[in-house]
Amino acid sequence: MLRLTNVQKYYGGFLAIDIPSLFIEEGLWWVQGENGSGKTTFLKMIAGLHPFNGTISLNNLTITKQRQQFVKLVNYAEAEPLYPSFLTARDLVELYCQTKGGDILFAQELLKQLHVFDAYTQSIGTYSSGMIKKVSLALAFIGQPKIILLDEPLITIDASAVNAICTMINDSYKKGVSFIITSHQAVRSEQLGFTGKLLVENRTIHKNSE
């Protein structure tokens, strides 16, 4: 599914990530690593939000040569999302549906499951951090993604939302969508049955065989 070859990410002269070769099969992947190890950088490179050296390809598409097609198949939700305070959830849903080819009614249903739809037409500036996080997570499921990247999706939100998100992940996975998820929180197997783990350490990323 996802292949990284000679991928390097520099911040100035500092080499933050160095991945000679990594192939990630379809599945539900848990990314583990210490704070500052590079987990978020890893996701943002795949999402097309960070420049890098090397090649990242999804099936037959490479992010450098077929960027538009690539990023349409990769959705991403940040750990601590930020949006202009004057926008509403409706504005964001309409924008994402337009760019990702998504269904507005489906997006609205996700917001209802996360108990944030009542504020659909209110400005983001009136939202709590948990409400903003829920909107961000719902947006990550819009369109027809092949892979969804979720950075710490279970923090900030309440217990009922955690259960809803896990259900959304499992339902999408059954339909053929793969996930790469970072989480410092212990995740019970009945919540998310991860098919594999990726370990971020020593400035590189490899599959955890444990």
Secondary structure, 3 states (H helix, E strand, C coil): CEEEEEEEEEECCEEEEEEEEEEECCCEEEEECCCCCCHHHHHHHHCCCCCCEEEEEECCEECCCCHHHHHHCEEEECCCCCCCCCCEHHHHHHHHHHHHCCCHHHHHHHHHHCCCHHHCCCEHHHCCHHHHHHHHHHHCCCCCCCEEEEECCCCCCCHHHHHHHHHHHHHHHHCCCEEEEECCCCCCCCCCCCCEEEEEECCEEEECCC
